[in-house]
Amino acid sequence: MKETVVRAGDRLVMDAVRRSGPWPAVLAVTAIGGAAAELALPYAVGRTVDGFVSARPETASWLTACAVIVAAIMLCESAGVWARGASSAYAAARLRLSVLRHVLGVGPAATRRFPEGELVTRAGLNTEEAGRAPESVTGALALLVPTLGALVALTLIDPVLTATLVAGIALILLVLRAFLRATTTIAGGYQEVQGEIAARLVDALGGARTIAAAGTADRETRRVLAPMDRLRAHGMALWRANASAGVQAGLVVPLVEVAVLAVGGLRLAAGELTIGELYAAARYAVLGAALSTALGHIGGLARARAAAERVAEVLGLPATRYGTSRPPAGLGSVAFRGVTMPGLAVDDLVIAGGSVTAVVGRSGSGKSLLAALAARLADPAGGTVLLDGVPLPELDRAELRRAIGYAFERPVLVGDTVGAAIGLGADDQGVVPAAATAACADGFIRRLPGGYATPMADTPLSGGERQRIGLARAFAQGERLLVLDDATSSLDTVTERQVGNALTADPRGRTRLIVAHRLTTASRADRVVWLEDGRVLGHAPHHELWANPHYRAVFQGPQESRGPRGDVS
């Protein structure tokens, strides 16, 4: 499994290089141009030195050539710095967009696999690090140009010098290979701890009010920062790996240069080299050993590979598949056939179209799972769920989402304005006020400064108001089926009764599936699905189930003494 993820990460790195727009090409041109200029400079300087020694008339021309070459090196270096920044930004933005789209396509399964803070780290920090792959790969490959050029140039001067340089380059390559492997592993551990800290921090921020009320801020701070020791250990390991590789590569470079100079000195003493050629050979030896300066690029590539592995794990999550079918004419009947998944097993259950069905049970009985399956926010491990006779996976995505509206206990409201948060791009703008009225939200929305056009960022909402807007969104979206998962828990009794009446008397005749905790909600429903330990114990009208004492025990507290209609008995 790990090897598969590593290969996927390496493919992601290469894909980032290939699909980073024009910038890798610009980087390659500037790198090759700069390397060519650096290769030409020792030769021009050598000819200039020989010209001064021999008092040749063309010395001034070679001196001018040296100045032009230096200017070209500076220009290529400046353009390369600009292109490196642009390529990293482009690659990171493209990769981040791919991750965001994929996570949204996977749906709730993504947060079941990775904590929210971990997902944020992988979609943010890790995509940015992986986006630096084009810069690192191009920079490392560009260093091969002066190395290969130096080998060719030394061969033209004296093949004996080439053999000396090849031995030194082989040592440098061994150092870089070991450094890449070690740094990739260490960087992966460092990034893993970063994700763990982010996940803990997001959890703490989500419970900030509880932490403040309990006075446990210090303890929670220690919990969030507990992995810091491991983060420091990984950071120190990265530093030691860099230092060790730097020392090893740094020792090779002077040894190579001394060896080339020693051999060249002997060749000069034998009259087979000129002073200018010896100078050029020394410079080419330094250029040939330029791979030793690739540690920065190799380190960046190692971090990019480690980050790409983490991003590839997210992209490897199976996205929700949709079909191309449209639901036939119907009232929104929902059928569960042999449905199994962890925490829930439903052999055969049919919710009649146009009915109001309450789902009740103790905490952990599988109520929210049943609701999620009905709305296809989750897929069962076995069996199938059908809407008006069509398996949900066979329905077109747009048709499915148009047919089903879902309201959550803690809705997240998306949209620039309050109206947009309810309508979500609905063509018929008259649907929004009607849905808000049904959810008892129209009154407080119209009191806002801009009414339905009030920006969401300027709209402070209580828990009940947020729930009512979430309910309105479900009413506006669901054409056949409304699924309410504890979506009225923050409403006061009067408002909850008004919303319940609107649900019961829905003029559009949609099927309503309501996860219920209150006795009054169950008593108003046409039928009740009673769950216990993930299994259906009963599916009947509330007054029939009320005869069972175990069913009555589901409704805790004072409600146990109430009658089957929710009245005091």
Secondary structure, DSSP 8 states (H G I E B T S, - for coil): -HHHHHHHHHHHHHHHHHTSTTHHHHHHHHHHHHHHHHHHHHHHHHHHHHHHHHT-TTHHHHHHHHHHHHHHHHHHHHHHHHHHHHHHHHHHHHHHHHHHHHHHHHTTHHHHHS-HHHHHHIIIIIHHHHTTHHHHHHHHHHTHHHHHHHHHHHHHH-HHHHHHHHHHHHHHHHHHHHHHHHHHHHHHHHHHHHHHHHHHHHHHHHTHHHHHHHT-HHHHHHHHHTTHHHHHHHHHHHHHHHHHHHHHHHHHHHHHHHHHHHHHHHHHHTTSS-HHHHHHHHHHHHHHGGGGGGHHHHHHHHHHHHHHHHHHHHHTS------SB---S-S--EEEEEEEETTEEEEEEEE-TT-EEEEEESTTSSHHHHHHHHTTSS--SEEEEEETTEEGGGB-HHHHHHHEEEE-SS----SSBHHHHHHSS-S-TTHHHHHHHHTT-HHHHHTSTTGGGSBGGG----HHHHHHHHHHHHHHH-SSEEEEESTTTTS-HHHHHHHHHHHHT-TT--EEEEE--SHHHHHHSSEEEEEETTEEEEEE-HHHHTTSHHHHTTS-GGGGGB-TTSSB-
